[in-house]
Amino acid sequence: MVAEGRRVELAVGLAALVLRLLHNGAMMGLPLYQFPLGGHVAFLDEAERIAGGAFVPGRPFTENSPLFPYLLAGVFFVAGGRDLLLVRLAGVAADCVTAALVTRLATRRFGTLAGAIAGLLYAGYGPAVFFAAELIYIPYALLLCTAAVVCLTGGPPTVRRMLATGGLYGLATGFMPSLLAGVPLLALVVGLQGREQRVRRGVAALAGVAIAIAPVTALNYAASGKLVLLTMSSGHAFYLGHNPQARAGYYLPDRVGAVQAANRGSIFDSMHRIADETAGRPMPDDEVSGFYFRKAWEHVTSEPAAELGLAASRLAAFANWYEATTYADFYFQREQSAWLRMLPAFSLLFVLAALGLVQGSLRRELPLLLVPLVSLASVLAFFYLARFRMPAVPFLCCFAGRGVAGVIEGVRERRAGRLAASALAAGLALVAASRTMVVPDTSNEWNKLGAVHLALKQYAEAETAFQRAAAANPASPYPYLNLARLHDATGATDRAAEARAMAQAITAGEGDGERFRRALAGQ
């Protein structure tokens, strides 16, 4: 039986590998895949610095993932340089292991059929395929979260097992600090795993988390002389989710109080400048984070009705089909990769998971609900992004496997009551997931692709990309500004002037707030 289970896990892992390699191969010919722009760059540059021997950071961590640059540095060291293909393959490999672990976890909890369905669903889940081949920390955070729950549920709840569970979850927070909010819930779930030694097990899990986080804290202390658990950007992120202009998703305000956010570059550097101007003095990073925590909390307490509405919008976004991505665009890659285009996304997963959530006791399945609850809490506390939702996906796949297997069993045994409850849950989930909250906009990715072509002096390809950007979002001036740059480079001055006129006409219709927002975004 064990050998058969391992064969199923291996088959699922291989299926995941094939799909991810096919998608990666479809994207390899794109210059933007070879010369990434945007949020990737900070991690890649930091990794090169670490690989060159600068192990201690120059300042406390402010990026989204303290451990990711160190993993990248290891890959660069092995490769002898910045090898992006090897980085992508490492993410692919990690995600294939996650697919196998999803199979194991669902099999243990719900049976062989449910396990195979859950694993195959994760193997073929479009956003997982997208993130696996991206230059981002998500595959490693998902692997460690899934491994933590597999460890938690894999045998008697001994203190040693709970220590290991905490260690795995702590490493996950090093890749994705938003998961840190789930540590108290982890201790609670661990304590509920048995009737004896509950406190000792909870303490062991917390100790495991602390041991895993300690190296990051030590690096922060070495860089600043201050105790910072993971990053100094939590206050910044909290403010982005709770300010007078906050939305359900990631949105950059045009001002903080009376100070306009009109400079370009890093969002964290821009927010640091605003804090300095407000205080009338230079502020260290930890004070800046505290400054934004206070500003956000003032808004929360002064506008409770607006905050409740915002929470409802984020809850709806969490259950919605839309994949809000930042470093790279899911829908742009769907346009480029036929393999990604044919794979299912969140709507199907959410409907199938709803089937499983109504079958059996949810209290018994608290270990599987742990990470999804933390993922939802991250969205409510900050804002909706696909990467905040992704940690829930392996466990939603487990419930989806349970749901499909349960429906098959219900049909065989003619259990009308179970089938009716399942149909109701699936219908409600479909309504929630199908609502159109945002229309995908791929113009930014087309702009970035055109910029790479322009830098490579591939002028015809650059023009096509900028024209695609303009078609994707006719209200954006940036494709036309880029076309003007292109025509200047090729000596087509009349066409350059025409493109600038188009950009100016669009910009003239924008309010000051939108222009400041774009400036803050560095666009």
C-alpha positions as CSV (number, residue, x, y, z in Angstrom):
1,M,0.0,0.0,0.0
2,V,2.8,2.4,0.9
3,A,4.7,1.5,-2.3
4,E,1.6,2.1,-4.4
5,G,1.1,5.5,-2.7
6,R,4.7,6.5,-3.5
7,R,4.2,5.5,-7.1
8,V,1.1,7.8,-7.3
9,E,3.1,10.6,-5.7
10,L,5.9,10.1,-8.2
11,A,3.5,10.1,-11.1
12,V,1.9,13.3,-10.0
13,G,5.3,14.9,-9.5
14,L,6.3,13.9,-13.0
15,A,3.1,15.3,-14.4
16,A,3.7,18.5,-12.6
17,L,7.3,18.6,-14.0
18,V,6.2,18.0,-17.6
19,L,3.6,20.8,-17.5
20,R,6.0,23.3,-15.9
21,L,8.8,22.5,-18.3
22,L,6.4,22.9,-21.3
23,H,5.2,26.3,-20.1
24,N,8.8,27.4,-19.3
25,G,9.8,26.3,-22.8
26,A,7.0,28.3,-24.4
27,M,8.2,31.4,-22.6
28,M,12.0,31.0,-23.2
29,G,12.0,32.7,-26.6
30,L,10.6,35.9,-25.1
31,P,13.3,38.6,-24.4
32,L,11.4,39.7,-21.3
33,Y,11.9,36.2,-19.9
34,Q,15.7,36.6,-20.4
35,F,15.9,40.2,-19.2
36,P,13.3,40.5,-16.4
37,L,12.2,44.0,-15.3
38,G,10.3,45.0,-12.2
39,G,10.2,43.4,-8.7
40,H,12.5,40.6,-9.7
41,V,15.5,42.9,-10.1
42,A,16.0,43.7,-6.4
43,F,16.2,40.0,-5.5
44,L,18.6,39.2,-8.4
45,D,20.9,42.1,-7.6
46,E,21.0,41.3,-3.9
47,A,21.7,37.6,-4.7
48,E,24.7,38.6,-6.8
49,R,26.0,40.8,-4.0
50,I,25.6,37.8,-1.6
51,A,27.2,35.4,-4.0
52,G,30.1,37.8,-4.3
53,G,30.8,37.5,-0.5
54,A,28.7,40.2,1.1
55,F,26.7,37.8,3.3
56,V,25.4,40.5,5.7
57,P,22.9,42.9,4.2
58,G,23.7,46.6,4.0
59,R,20.5,47.4,5.8
60,P,17.7,45.4,7.5
61,F,15.5,43.5,5.1
62,T,12.8,45.6,3.5
63,E,12.0,43.4,0.5
64,N,9.2,40.8,0.6
65,S,11.4,37.7,1.2
66,P,14.6,37.8,3.3
67,L,15.6,34.2,2.5
68,F,15.0,34.3,-1.2
69,P,18.1,36.2,-2.2
70,Y,20.2,33.7,-0.3
71,L,18.7,30.8,-2.2
72,L,19.3,32.7,-5.4
73,A,22.9,33.3,-4.4
74,G,23.3,29.6,-3.9
75,V,22.0,28.9,-7.4
76,F,24.3,31.6,-8.8
77,F,27.3,30.2,-6.9
78,V,26.6,26.7,-8.4
79,A,26.1,28.1,-11.9
80,G,29.1,30.4,-11.7
81,G,26.9,33.5,-12.5
82,R,23.4,34.9,-12.9
83,D,21.8,31.8,-14.5
84,L,18.1,32.6,-14.7
85,L,17.2,29.3,-16.4
86,L,18.7,27.4,-13.4
87,V,16.7,29.6,-11.0
88,R,13.5,28.9,-12.9
89,L,14.3,25.1,-12.9
90,A,14.9,25.2,-9.2
91,G,11.4,26.8,-8.6
92,V,9.9,24.2,-10.9
93,A,11.6,21.3,-9.0
94,A,10.4,22.7,-5.6
95,D,6.8,23.0,-6.9
96,C,6.9,19.4,-8.3
97,V,7.7,18.2,-4.7
98,T,4.8,20.3,-3.5
99,A,2.5,18.5,-5.9
100,A,3.7,15.1,-4.6
101,L,3.2,16.3,-1.0
102,V,-0.4,17.4,-1.8
103,T,-1.0,13.9,-3.0
104,R,0.4,12.4,0.2
105,L,-1.5,14.8,2.4
106,A,-4.9,14.3,0.7
107,T,-4.4,10.5,0.6
108,R,-3.8,10.4,4.3
109,R,-6.8,12.5,5.2
110,F,-9.4,11.5,2.6
111,G,-8.2,8.3,0.8
112,T,-6.4,7.2,-2.4
113,L,-8.8,8.6,-4.9
114,A,-9.0,12.0,-3.2
115,G,-5.2,12.1,-3.0
116,A,-4.7,11.4,-6.7
117,I,-7.3,14.0,-7.7
118,A,-5.8,16.6,-5.3
119,G,-2.3,16.0,-6.6
120,L,-3.3,16.1,-10.3
121,L,-5.3,19.3,-9.7
122,Y,-2.3,21.0,-8.1
123,A,0.0,19.6,-10.9
124,G,-2.2,21.2,-13.5
125,Y,-3.3,24.4,-11.7
126,G,-2.4,27.3,-14.0
127,P,-1.3,29.9,-11.4
128,A,0.9,27.3,-9.7
129,V,2.6,26.5,-13.1
130,F,3.0,30.3,-13.6
131,F,4.6,31.0,-10.2
132,A,6.8,27.8,-10.3
133,A,8.7,29.1,-13.4
134,E,8.8,32.7,-12.2
135,L,11.7,34.4,-10.4
136,I,9.8,34.6,-7.2
137,Y,9.8,33.0,-3.7
138,I,6.3,31.5,-3.9
139,P,7.2,27.9,-4.8
140,Y,9.5,27.7,-1.8
141,A,7.0,29.2,0.6
142,L,4.3,26.7,-0.7
143,L,6.6,23.8,-0.4
144,L,7.5,24.6,3.2
145,C,3.9,25.3,4.2
146,T,2.8,22.0,2.7
147,A,5.7,20.1,4.3
148,A,4.9,21.6,7.7
149,V,1.3,20.3,7.5
150,V,2.5,16.9,6.2
151,C,4.8,16.7,9.2
152,L,2.1,17.9,11.6
153,T,-0.3,15.2,10.5
154,G,2.2,12.4,9.6
155,G,2.2,10.5,12.9
156,P,1.8,10.7,16.7
157,P,1.9,14.4,17.9
158,T,5.2,14.1,19.7
159,V,7.2,17.1,20.9
160,R,9.9,16.4,18.4
161,R,7.4,16.3,15.5
162,M,5.9,19.6,16.6
163,L,9.4,21.1,16.8
164,A,10.0,20.0,13.2
165,T,6.6,21.4,12.1
166,G,7.5,24.7,13.7
167,G,10.9,24.7,12.0
168,L,9.4,24.1,8.5
169,Y,6.7,26.8,9.1
170,G,9.4,29.2,10.3
171,L,11.4,28.7,7.2
172,A,8.3,29.4,5.2
173,T,7.9,32.8,6.9
174,G,11.5,33.5,6.0
175,F,10.4,33.3,2.4
176,M,7.0,34.9,2.9
177,P,6.9,37.1,6.0
178,S,3.1,37.6,5.8
179,L,2.8,34.0,7.1
180,L,4.2,35.1,10.4
181,A,0.7,36.1,11.5
182,G,-0.2,32.4,11.5
183,V,2.3,31.4,14.2
184,P,-0.2,31.7,17.1
185,L,-2.7,29.7,15.1
186,L,-0.1,27.1,14.4
187,A,0.6,26.8,18.2
188,L,-3.2,26.4,18.8
189,V,-3.6,23.7,16.1
190,V,-0.6,21.9,17.4
191,G,-2.0,22.0,20.9
192,L,-5.3,20.5,19.7
193,Q,-3.6,17.5,18.1
194,G,-3.8,15.4,21.2
195,R,-5.1,15.5,24.8
196,E,-1.7,15.2,26.5
197,Q,1.2,17.6,26.7
198,R,-0.7,20.3,24.8
199,V,1.4,23.1,26.2
200,R,4.7,21.3,25.6
201,R,3.7,20.7,22.0
202,G,2.7,24.3,21.4
203,V,5.9,25.5,23.0
204,A,7.9,23.1,20.8
205,A,6.2,24.4,17.6
206,L,6.9,28.0,18.7
207,A,10.5,27.0,19.4
208,G,10.9,25.5,15.9
209,V,9.6,28.7,14.4
210,A,12.0,30.8,16.5
211,I,15.0,28.6,15.6
212,A,14.1,28.9,11.8
213,I,13.7,32.7,12.0
214,A,16.8,33.3,14.1
215,P,19.3,33.5,11.2
216,V,17.3,36.3,9.6
217,T,16.9,38.1,12.9
218,A,20.7,37.8,13.4
219,L,21.4,39.2,9.9
220,N,19.1,42.2,10.6
221,Y,20.9,42.8,13.9
222,A,24.3,42.6,12.2
223,A,23.1,45.2,9.7
224,S,21.5,47.6,12.0
225,G,22.2,46.7,15.7
226,K,18.4,46.3,16.2
227,L,16.3,43.2,16.7
228,V,14.0,42.9,13.7
229,L,12.4,39.4,13.2
230,L,12.1,39.4,9.5
231,T,11.6,42.6,7.6
232,M,11.0,46.3,8.3
233,S,8.4,46.7,5.6
234,S,5.3,45.4,7.5
235,G,4.3,48.9,8.5
236,H,4.6,50.1,4.9
237,A,2.4,47.2,3.6
238,F,-0.1,47.8,6.3
239,Y,-0.5,51.4,5.4
240,L,-0.9,50.5,1.7
241,G,-3.9,48.4,2.8
242,H,-5.4,51.0,5.2
243,N,-5.3,54.6,4.0
244,P,-7.9,57.0,2.6
245,Q,-7.3,55.8,-0.9
246,A,-6.9,52.0,-0.2
247,R,-8.6,49.5,-2.4
248,A,-9.3,45.8,-2.2
249,G,-6.1,45.1,-4.2
250,Y,-2.6,46.6,-4.3
251,Y,-2.9,50.3,-4.9
252,L,-0.4,53.1,-4.3
253,P,-1.8,56.3,-2.8
254,D,-0.9,59.6,-4.4
255,R,0.0,61.2,-1.1
256,V,0.5,60.5,2.6
257,G,-1.1,63.2,4.6
258,A,-0.1,66.5,3.1
259,V,3.0,65.1,1.4
260,Q,2.7,64.2,-2.3
261,A,4.2,60.9,-3.4
262,A,5.6,62.2,-6.6
263,N,9.1,60.7,-6.9
264,R,10.1,57.7,-8.9
265,G,12.0,54.5,-7.8
266,S,11.5,52.0,-5.0
267,I,8.2,52.3,-3.3
268,F,9.9,51.7,0.1
269,D,12.4,54.5,-0.6
270,S,9.6,56.8,-1.6
271,M,7.6,56.1,1.5
272,H,10.8,56.6,3.6
273,R,11.3,60.0,2.1
274,I,7.7,60.9,2.9
275,A,8.2,59.8,6.5
276,D,11.4,61.9,6.8
277,E,9.6,65.0,5.4
278,T,6.7,64.6,7.8
279,A,8.9,64.1,10.8
280,G,11.3,66.9,9.7
281,R,14.3,64.7,10.3
282,P,15.9,61.5,8.9
283,M,14.2,58.4,10.3
284,P,15.8,54.9,10.6
285,D,14.0,52.1,8.9
286,D,12.3,50.7,12.0
287,E,10.8,54.1,12.9
288,V,9.5,54.4,9.3
289,S,7.7,51.1,9.7
290,G,6.2,52.3,13.0
291,F,5.2,55.6,11.4
292,Y,3.1,53.9,8.8
293,F,1.6,51.5,11.3
294,R,0.4,54.5,13.3
295,K,-0.9,56.3,10.3
296,A,-2.8,53.2,9.1
297,W,-4.2,52.5,12.6
298,E,-5.4,56.1,12.8
299,H,-7.3,55.6,9.6
300,V,-8.8,52.3,10.7
301,T,-10.1,53.7,14.0
302,S,-11.4,56.9,12.4
303,E,-13.2,55.2,9.4
304,P,-14.6,51.9,10.8
305,A,-17.4,51.7,8.2
306,A,-15.0,52.2,5.3
307,E,-12.8,49.6,6.7
308,L,-15.6,47.1,7.0
309,G,-16.5,47.7,3.4
310,L,-12.8,47.2,2.4
311,A,-12.7,44.0,4.4
312,A,-15.8,42.7,2.5
313,S,-14.2,43.7,-0.8
314,R,-11.0,41.8,0.0
315,L,-13.0,38.8,1.1
316,A,-14.8,38.8,-2.2
317,A,-11.4,39.3,-4.0
318,F,-9.9,36.3,-2.2
319,A,-12.7,34.1,-3.6
320,N,-12.6,35.6,-7.1
321,W,-11.2,34.3,-10.3
322,Y,-8.9,37.2,-10.9
323,E,-5.1,36.6,-10.4
324,A,-3.6,40.0,-9.4
325,T,0.1,39.6,-10.0
326,T,2.9,42.2,-9.8
327,Y,6.4,40.9,-10.7
328,A,5.1,39.3,-13.9
329,D,1.6,39.1,-15.3
330,F,-0.3,35.9,-15.3
331,Y,-2.6,36.9,-18.2
332,F,0.2,38.2,-20.4
333,Q,1.9,34.8,-20.0
334,R,-1.3,33.1,-20.9
335,E,-1.3,35.0,-24.1
336,Q,2.2,33.7,-24.8
337,S,2.0,30.1,-23.6
338,A,-0.6,27.8,-25.0
339,W,0.1,25.4,-22.2
340,L,-0.7,27.9,-19.5
341,R,-3.8,29.0,-21.4
342,M,-5.3,25.5,-21.4
343,L,-4.8,24.9,-17.6
344,P,-7.5,25.5,-15.0
345,A,-7.4,28.5,-12.6
346,F,-9.0,29.5,-9.4
347,S,-12.7,29.3,-10.3
348,L,-12.6,25.6,-10.9
349,L,-10.5,25.0,-7.8
350,F,-12.7,27.1,-5.5
351,V,-15.9,25.3,-6.7
352,L,-14.3,21.8,-6.2
353,A,-12.9,22.8,-2.8
354,A,-16.3,24.0,-1.7
355,L,-17.6,20.4,-2.4
356,G,-15.0,19.1,0.0
357,L,-15.5,21.7,2.7
358,V,-19.1,20.6,3.3
359,Q,-18.2,17.0,3.6
360,G,-17.3,15.9,7.2
361,S,-16.1,17.8,10.2
362,L,-14.0,20.9,9.6
363,R,-12.7,20.8,13.2
364,R,-10.9,17.5,12.4
365,E,-9.4,19.2,9.4
366,L,-8.0,22.2,11.3
367,P,-4.4,21.3,10.2
368,L,-5.5,21.7,6.5
369,L,-7.3,24.9,7.3
370,L,-4.4,26.5,9.1
371,V,-2.6,28.0,6.0
372,P,-5.7,29.0,4.1
373,L,-6.9,30.9,7.2
374,V,-3.5,32.6,7.4
375,S,-3.6,33.4,3.7
376,L,-7.0,34.9,4.1
377,A,-5.9,36.9,7.1
378,S,-3.0,38.3,5.1
379,V,-5.4,39.6,2.4
380,L,-7.7,41.2,5.0
381,A,-4.7,42.7,6.9
382,F,-2.9,44.1,3.8
383,F,-4.5,43.8,0.4
384,Y,-5.4,41.2,-2.2
385,L,-2.6,39.8,-4.4
386,A,-2.5,36.4,-6.0
387,R,0.7,35.6,-4.2
388,F,-1.0,36.2,-0.8
389,R,-3.7,33.7,-1.9
390,M,-1.3,31.0,-3.2
391,P,-0.3,29.5,0.1
392,A,-4.0,28.3,0.5
393,V,-3.9,26.5,-2.9
394,P,-2.3,23.2,-1.9
395,F,-4.8,22.7,0.8
396,L,-7.8,23.8,-1.3
397,C,-6.6,21.1,-3.7
398,C,-6.8,18.6,-0.9
399,F,-10.4,19.6,-0.1
400,A,-11.2,19.6,-3.9
401,G,-9.9,16.0,-4.1
402,R,-12.1,15.1,-1.1
403,G,-15.1,16.8,-2.8
404,V,-14.8,15.1,-6.1
405,A,-14.2,11.7,-4.5
406,G,-17.2,12.3,-2.2
407,V,-19.5,13.2,-5.1
408,I,-18.4,10.0,-6.9
409,E,-19.1,8.0,-3.8
410,G,-22.5,9.8,-3.3
411,V,-23.5,9.0,-6.9
412,R,-22.6,5.3,-6.4
413,E,-24.4,5.0,-3.1
414,R,-27.3,7.3,-4.2
415,R,-26.9,9.7,-1.2
416,A,-29.2,12.5,-2.3
417,G,-28.7,14.6,0.8
418,R,-24.9,14.7,0.4
419,L,-25.2,15.5,-3.3
420,A,-27.7,18.3,-2.7
421,A,-25.5,19.9,-0.1
422,S,-22.5,19.6,-2.4
423,A,-24.4,21.1,-5.3
424,L,-25.5,24.1,-3.1
425,A,-22.0,24.7,-1.9
426,A,-20.6,24.4,-5.4
427,G,-23.2,26.8,-6.8
428,L,-22.5,29.5,-4.1
429,A,-18.7,29.1,-4.8
430,L,-19.2,29.5,-8.5
431,V,-21.2,32.7,-8.0
432,A,-18.5,34.1,-5.8
433,A,-15.7,33.1,-8.1
434,S,-17.3,34.2,-11.3
435,R,-18.0,37.9,-10.5
436,T,-16.0,40.3,-12.6
437,M,-14.2,42.6,-10.2
438,V,-11.2,43.6,-12.4
439,V,-10.6,43.3,-16.1
440,P,-7.0,42.0,-16.8
441,D,-4.7,44.6,-18.2
442,T,-1.5,43.3,-19.9
443,S,-0.3,46.7,-21.2
444,N,2.4,47.0,-18.6
445,E,4.0,43.7,-19.7
446,W,3.8,44.7,-23.3
447,N,5.5,47.9,-22.4
448,K,8.3,46.1,-20.6
449,L,8.7,43.7,-23.5
450,G,8.9,46.6,-25.9
451,A,11.5,48.3,-23.6
452,V,13.7,45.2,-23.8
453,H,13.4,45.0,-27.6
454,L,14.3,48.7,-27.7
455,A,17.3,48.3,-25.6
456,L,18.4,45.4,-27.9
457,K,17.8,47.7,-30.9
458,Q,15.1,45.3,-32.2
459,Y,13.0,48.2,-33.4
460,A,10.3,46.4,-35.4
461,E,9.6,44.1,-32.5
462,A,9.6,47.0,-30.0
463,E,7.1,48.9,-32.1
464,T,4.8,45.9,-32.2
465,A,5.0,45.4,-28.5
466,F,4.2,49.1,-27.8
467,Q,1.3,49.0,-30.1
468,R,0.0,45.9,-28.3
469,A,0.4,47.8,-25.0
470,A,-1.7,50.7,-26.4
471,A,-4.4,48.2,-27.6
472,A,-4.5,46.5,-24.2
473,N,-5.0,49.8,-22.4
474,P,-6.0,52.8,-24.6
475,A,-6.2,55.0,-21.5
476,S,-2.5,54.6,-20.7
477,P,0.0,57.3,-22.0
478,Y,3.1,55.1,-21.6
479,P,2.8,53.1,-24.8
480,Y,2.8,56.3,-26.7
481,L,5.7,57.8,-24.8
482,N,7.6,54.6,-25.5
483,L,6.7,54.8,-29.2
484,A,8.0,58.4,-29.2
485,R,11.3,57.1,-27.7
486,L,11.4,54.4,-30.4
487,H,10.8,56.8,-33.3
488,D,13.4,59.2,-31.9
489,A,15.9,56.4,-32.0
490,T,15.1,55.5,-35.6
491,G,15.0,59.2,-36.7
492,A,11.2,59.2,-37.4
493,T,10.7,62.6,-35.8
494,D,7.2,63.2,-37.2
495,R,5.9,59.9,-35.8
496,A,7.7,60.7,-32.5
497,A,5.8,64.0,-32.3
498,E,2.5,62.3,-33.1
499,A,3.1,59.7,-30.4
500,R,3.9,62.4,-27.8
501,A,0.8,64.3,-28.7
502,M,-1.3,61.2,-28.1
503,A,0.4,60.7,-24.7
504,Q,-0.2,64.4,-23.8
505,A,-3.8,64.1,-24.7
506,I,-4.3,61.2,-22.4
507,T,-2.3,62.7,-19.6
508,A,-4.4,65.9,-19.8
509,G,-7.4,63.9,-19.0
510,E,-5.9,62.5,-15.8
511,G,-6.4,64.0,-12.4
512,D,-3.4,65.1,-10.3
513,G,-4.0,62.1,-8.0
514,E,-3.6,59.6,-10.8
515,R,-0.4,61.2,-12.0
516,F,1.0,61.2,-8.5
517,R,0.0,57.6,-8.1
518,R,1.8,56.7,-11.3
519,A,4.9,58.6,-10.2
520,L,5.0,56.8,-6.9
521,A,4.7,53.6,-8.8
522,G,7.8,54.6,-10.9
523,Q,5.8,54.3,-14.1
